[in-house]
Amino acid sequence: MANDTKIDIVRLGADGPQVGVQGLGCMGMSWAYGPTQDVGEARATLERALELGVTLYDTADVYGDGDNEEFIAPFIRAHRDEVVLASKFALATDPQDPTKRTIRNDRPYVRQAVEGSLRRLGVEQIDLYYMHRRDVRVPLEESVGTMAELVAEGKVKYLGLSEVTAAELRAAQAVHPIAAVQSEWSLFSRDIEAGVVPAAAELGVALVPYSPLGRGFLTGSFVHADQELTADDFRRRQPRFTGDNAAANAALLEPVRTVADAHGATLGQIALAWVQQQAATRGLTVVPIPGTRRRSRVEENTGATRIRLTAEQLALLEPIAGKVAGDRYADMRPTSAGRE
């Protein structure tokens, strides 16, 4: 179910940028999911996504310690007026131990981070700048207030938050308009529906689901991360994809297969169609950002925006999340679910 039809356009937030109804997560192109075997194909994927109407490109300073920003920079600069560039700050490398991350939202760090991102990306302004994780030791008024200063200075155009609670979103919105909230949301991960999704709908904030394909698990491309993925693959450290959890969770894909067969679609397309359809179900803008390094996958993914699941199919998929074994992360404290 892939063709050259451009995807629809929606607006992020009440006054945010217009973007394609599906974005592209760029992290895996150069970091976290093992080595990129074909860099040329990854770069061609950026171009192909744009041809299909994908205009929101998502990166962060922590992805490869800036390598990912540098990787997509030539593409961004070549298409500066056509794309909406999103990046993030807050996850800092511990100078004593490069394998460790600390969360920082303080004013000096925010300013240091944005300057680094602007330099690596080679642009004068980041379209959508997210606070990647919340440092509960720093008042939100300070963090979001500093981000608002960046907007006033023209270094950032719109503001976003990632993995915040409903209360944190409301507090931030009181300081400066928030265009989008980015959190994990998929058939396997639905914890944000308790508070964050209703709050976003109430405030007119868009939801940008990351890992809408369950980091690839929902596509059926792997089962046991510790046996099938390379040693440097981030997913080997996530509880859902190893040991007994992996086998139990793989069995949960059977109803997804049933729905996929009915549509002549792939598992991944059904997983994405479910996320896309939450916009109508929940009454808010939803722009998932599946990641891929291959043109064929971005064609497949955008094709999912044209699939409509029936009420019966949605009911068949509904119980899946409640049966998932294992948490999203080994440490859930930095996520919204860890603080709600």
FENCOR-V749248 format. One line per field, one symbol per residue. burial: b if it has 9 or more other C-alpha atoms within 8 Angstrom, else e. Layout:
# FENCOR-V749248
burial: ???
This chain:
# FENCOR-V749248
burial: eeeeeebeebbbbeebbebbbbbbbbbbbbbbbbebeeeebbbbbbbbbbbbbbbbbbbbbbbbebbbbbebbbbbbeeeeebbbbbbbbbbbbeeeeeebbbbbbbebbbebbeebbebbeeebbbbbbbbbbeeebebbbbbbbbbebbeeebbbbbbbbbbbbebbbbbbebbebbbbbbbbbbbbbebeebbbbbbbeebbbbbbbbbbbebbbbbebbbbbeebeeebbbbebbbbbeebbbbbbebbebbbebbbeeebbbbbbbbbbbbbbbeebebbbbbbbbbbbbebbbbbbbbbebebeeebbeebeebbeebbebbeeebebbbbeee
